[in-house]
Amino acid sequence: MTKKKKLLIYAHYYAPDVASTGQILKELAEGMLDEFEITIISVVPSYTGKIDEKYKKKMFYKEELNGVNILRVRVPEFSKTNKISRVKNILSYFVGAMLGTFKVGKTDYVYSISQPPILGGLLGVWGKWMKRAKYIYNIQDFNPEQTMAVAYSKNKLILNAMMAFDKFSCRQADKVIVVGRDMIETLKARFQHKKVPNHTFINNWTNEKEIYPLPKNHDKVKAFKEEYGLNDKFVIMYSGNLGLYYDLENLMEVIHEFKDRKDVAFAFIGEGSIKHKLVDYKEKHQLENVTFIPYQKKEDLIYSLNAGDVHWCLNAKGIKGVSVPSKLYGIMAAGKPVIGALEEGSEARLIIEETKSGYVTEPGQYEDIKQNIEKFLSEKDTLVPNEMGQRGREYLVENLTKEVSVKKYAYEIQA
C-alpha cells in the first residue's frame, strides 16, 4: 500500500468558524484525505471576534476533525469595526502560524490561500522554505487590488509594498490557483504577461448534497420565516458577510424606494464591518420591511437560503478579476434566482448570464437595480423565478459540484 503524501494547509479560519473560506477548506481537506495526510494550521474558532475560554490558556491546541489534523493558534479577541484590534488579531495568527510550522513533521506539499491578505501567501512561502516542499498558492482574492477597489487604504507606500510581497509569493509558488476566469487576466496583468507564474483556474463550490431546493411549505423553512416575520412576503435575501466589498450602503438607498411595499421583505443574514451602518439607515428611515438576521449554523443554511425567493449577489465596482462571490454557489444550489450587481466579464456574472438564472447589471447602476427588483416583483406569481432557479441548480450539479472541484485540486497539487 502506497504511503500517503503529507499536505500542510495554512487556513486563517477553519471549521467550526463560518467564514466561507473556512468552510471551503474544510470540504477540500476532507475531500482529499484519500490522497493526502493533512494538517491544518488555523486560528482558534474566532470569526465573530469572540473566543471561548477553553482556547485562552495555551499558545497552540492540537485537534482532529473528521480525519484532518488541526493545529490551532491562540489569537486575541477583536472587533470587526476596530482596525487596530483586527490587525493585532491577524498578526498574532501570522506569527503563531510561522512558529506552528515547526510543530508539523515532514511535509511534501504546502498549500495556502490569500487570507489574511498578503500574509497568507507569505506563510506559504515560509512553509515551502522550512519544509522544502512544493508550494501551491490559492488566490481567493487579489490584494492589494481588492483594497484599492474599495479605497480601504490610499497609502501608496503600503499598497506598493503589498503588491511587491504578493507578487513575490506568486513567483515563489510552484503553482498559483485562482477561482475565476477573470482572475487569470489579473494575474497576467500583474506580470505584464512576462514570466507569468505557473497557474490554473478552479471554481469554488457549494456542497450540492447539503444545500438543495426545498418546498415552500417545508416545516423548517416555514419556522424560519415565521421567526423573522417573513411569512406571506416575497423575500429578497442577502446572505453572507456584511462587509466593504458589496456596496451595501448604497443598496439601502435603492431598498428605501420600496419602503411602502408590504408584500416584500428585504432580509440580511450575517455580520460584518458595516452592519451597524445598515441597521442605522433602516432605523433612521423606518424601513419596516428590512430585517437583519444573525449568521445561521451551517446545518441550518439550507433552511435560511430556501426562505429567500430571490438572492442578492453583489460586488463593488473594481472587484472584477479580484475575487468571486462564493455566495453565488449556495444560491444556485438552493435553486433560487439571482439579482446581481456585477461587472461584465466577471466570473459570477458570466455564470448567471450563461445559465439565465437571474437579472444582473453593473455595480453602481442603481436605477437598473431598482428596475430589476420591480421586474422580480411583477413576476413573483409566475413561473419565471422558479425556472431561473432550476436552471442555476442544474448547471451547478453538472459543473460546479464539490466532487468536481476537489478532484481538480488533488490533481493540480500533485501535478
JOFENQUI-V9820 format. One record per residue. D_LAST is the distance of its C-alpha to the last C-alpha in whole Angstrom. Layout:
BEGIN
[[D_LAST] [D_LAST]]
END
This chain:
BEGIN
[[21] [17] [18] [15] [13] [15] [14] [17] [17] [20] [22] [25] [27] [26] [28] [31] [31] [31] [29] [26] [23] [24] [25] [21] [20] [22] [21] [17] [17] [20] [17] [15] [17] [16] [13] [14] [17] [18] [20] [21] [23] [26] [29] [32] [33] [34] [33] [37] [38] [40] [39] [40] [43] [41] [38] [40] [41] [38] [35] [33] [32] [30] [30] [28] [27] [26] [24] [22] [24] [25] [27] [29] [31] [34] [35] [38] [40] [40] [41] [39] [42] [42] [40] [41] [40] [37] [36] [37] [35] [32] [32] [33] [30] [28] [30] [30] [26] [26] [29] [27] [24] [26] [27] [23] [23] [20] [16] [13] [11] [14] [14] [17] [18] [21] [24] [26] [26] [25] [25] [22] [20] [22] [22] [18] [19] [21] [19] [17] [20] [21] [19] [17] [14] [10] [12] [11] [14] [15] [18] [20] [23] [24] [26] [29] [29] [30] [32] [34] [34] [36] [38] [37] [38] [39] [39] [38] [37] [35] [33] [32] [31] [29] [28] [27] [26] [23] [22] [22] [19] [17] [17] [17] [13] [10] [9] [12] [12] [16] [18] [20] [20] [23] [21] [19] [22] [23] [20] [21] [25] [24] [23] [26] [23] [23] [20] [18] [15] [11] [12] [11] [14] [14] [18] [19] [22] [25] [25] [27] [28] [30] [31] [33] [36] [40] [43] [45] [48] [45] [47] [44] [44] [48] [48] [45] [47] [51] [50] [49] [52] [49] [51] [53] [51] [48] [45] [43] [41] [38] [36] [34] [34] [37] [36] [37] [34] [36] [39] [41] [44] [45] [44] [47] [49] [48] [48] [52] [53] [53] [55] [57] [55] [56] [54] [51] [49] [46] [44] [42] [40] [38] [39] [38] [39] [42] [43] [46] [47] [46] [48] [51] [51] [51] [54] [56] [56] [57] [54] [55] [52] [49] [48] [45] [44] [42] [38] [38] [36] [33] [34] [37] [35] [35] [39] [39] [37] [39] [42] [41] [42] [40] [38] [37] [34] [34] [33] [35] [36] [33] [30] [29] [25] [25] [25] [25] [27] [26] [29] [29] [27] [29] [32] [31] [30] [34] [35] [36] [37] [36] [38] [36] [37] [33] [33] [33] [29] [28] [25] [27] [30] [28] [27] [31] [32] [30] [31] [35] [35] [37] [39] [37] [39] [38] [38] [42] [43] [45] [48] [45] [44] [47] [48] [45] [46] [49] [47] [46] [49] [51] [49] [48] [51] [49] [46] [44] [42] [41] [40] [38] [36] [36] [34] [31] [31] [30] [28] [26] [26] [24] [22] [21] [21] [20] [18] [16] [15] [14] [12] [10] [10] [9] [6] [5] [6] [4] [0]]
END
